[in-house]
Amino acid sequence: MHDSIHPHHITFVGTPNCGKTTLFNALTGLHQKVGNFPGITVEPVIGKIQIQHSTVHLIDLPGIYSFLPKSVDEQLSVDIIHNKISDLPKTEYIVAVLDGSSLEKSLFLFSFIAELGLPTIAVLTMVDEIKARNGILDDITLETILGVPVIPVVGKKGIGLQDLRDSLHQTDKFLVPNTIVQASANIEQRHTAVREIISQVLTIREDKITEKLDSFILHPIGGPVIFLIVLGLFFQSIFTWAEPLMSGIESLFSYTQDYLRSTLPDSLLRDFITDGVIAGVGSVIVFLPQIILLNIIIVFLEDCGYLSRAAFLIDRIMGIFGLQGRSFIPLLGSYACAIPGIMSARIIPSEKDRMATIMIAPLMTCSARLPVYTLLIAACIPSIIVGGIFSLQAIVLAGLYFLAAISGLCIALVFKKTLFRGATLPFLLEFPPYRVPSLPSLLIIVWNRSKEFIKNAGSIILLFSIILWALTEFPKAEIPTGMTSLQAERIQLEQSYAGTIGKTLQPIFQPLGFDWKLTIGVIGSFAAREVFVSVMGQLYSADVSDSDAQLRTILQQTIPFATAISVMLFYVYALQCISTIAIIKKETGSWKWSMIAFAYTFMLAYSTALIGYNLVKLI
């Protein structure tokens, strides 16, 4: 029977790591969109498939263990299943995805699904894993017990997908399942009933391969060593492997700007296109290689089964600061860029831990701070050797990294004791079997996350970049004849609204040792911290791209040592990144948390810079 009146809306429900998303991706491919709802950070994905002349809409929910939600993702899934999210179509049919390699958890969830009384079919995944362990699963008997069709599939190999497609198109294939427990059954009674079903349908040997791998990966000594190797590769990829792509993107946008400047007539429109629109778009796109690499690594580590084990290894250390082991990956990613780091905090099931992690992620020393640090350290820190081994400049740079990391963890502890205090979710870790990740599924997930980053963050960043451009371009200054282009830019900047703001706000920053030029540099770097270097170049009439040494020499002669320390301490803490502010808003669903993050980091930056400036002067 084919329903041609309206598209079917079918909801996929399953436990975490059951292969549900791999199956969903195999069915829908790129015909997906992420469902964004106010205040919701764990997002359902909506896809569609075309079968003959009929369109079927599929909804992939975050994995859950039961209808008794204990985290944000479980609450969202339960609300959607019970039609409490008005933005989504009503749940009409359910595909219950059963993990054959972890059948007890899947059937425990199915005991709740059966009580809904909705037309359902069951999809049995991980069939290849059962066979690899010389196991036997009687899907015919299971089908009889559950009262619904059971379709065995291997999503990453496409086995069984056509049978599933046919069933999705025919609503008469969906049946109301048998209730496998009494409605009043408690958790233990449900598990007892589930184990009885398993004893009738499944025979499987113990997973010796997983046990052997875990004996190395979770070993008290070998485990941390392997973890450090993985960590090293993680840093290497984010910091080094992304650099050629980022440089290429920067060169492309720089070439485009130069080309348009040389071909378009000198006008305000040309400046708006090159310095406002293109520069704004470039500031977004340049982060894309890091985001892609970060998501590839995280999805790969998660799908292969290592990520949960890494979280277990680091949990004890993170627990000292009130966080769970899962907070480590987002904070680690924030060393490359806080944007993908904050986005990856979605893997944290505890809402309080997730919020605390998001709020301290901007304190991790992102790569955008490096141009500021290296410029000021090279200009103002003596190039001497300490103890016959270490360079003083290297010690200062390492100290800035360490200060940011330890401060962030301590502040997380403060957040957990104040804004995010209360009952904490138990840190329950599920160690899934080791698997070879599905490449198509991995690519689809990375594509969707990258697309969402550009779509949601990009529009806000572009808007603020254009505003900043306007502040530096107006009002137009009267440029004396005979001025070089750089001198003209300096005069324009000084007499612009941005220059006026800098001079107006300079008294606020004066206690830190900042003059009006440094104040403009700080204000200008809200678009991106690296802007500080180019602003300094414009203000001091130095062409940074051609002669960075010249700028260092000028800064060495004009900026006191105490002021240089003050500026670096300020940049350790200040949330001077429009894109990060935008991402915090997106991930928390409220500007309130963006403003709180901005306020507390600014106060911390100001007070630390003030103390550092005065201490150095005294010394």
Secondary structure, 3 states (H helix, E strand, C coil): CCCCCCCEEEEEEECCCCCHHHHHHHHHCCCEEECCCCCCCCCCEEEEEEECCEEEEEEECCCCCCCCCCCHHHHHHHHHHCCCCCCCCCCCEEEEEEEHHHHHHHHHHHHHHHCCCCCEEEEEECHHHHHHCCCEECHHHHHHHHCCCEEECEHHHCECHHHHHHHHHCHHHCECCCCCCCCCCCHHHHHHHHHHHHHHHEECCCCHHHHHHHHHHCCCCHHHHHHHHHHHHHHHHHHHHHHHHHHHHHHHHHHHHHHHHHHCCCCHHHHHHHHHHHHHHHHHHCCHHHHHHHHHHHHHHHHHCCHHHHHHHHHHHHHCCCCCHHHHHHHHHCCCCHHHHHHHHHHCCCHHHHHHHHHHHHHCCCHHHHHHHHHHHHHHCCCCEECCCEEHHHHHHHHHHHHHHHHHHHHHHHHHHCCCCCCCCCCCCCCCCCCCCCHHHHHHHHHHHHHHHHHHHHHHHHHHHHHHHHHHHCCCCCCCCCCCHHHHHHHHHHHCHHHHHHHHHHHHHHHHCCCHHHHHHHHHCCCCCCHHHHHHHHHCCCCCCCCHHHHHHHHHHHCCHHHHHHHHHHHHHCCCCHHHHHHHHHHHCCHHHHHHHHHHHHHHHHHHHHHHHHHHHHC
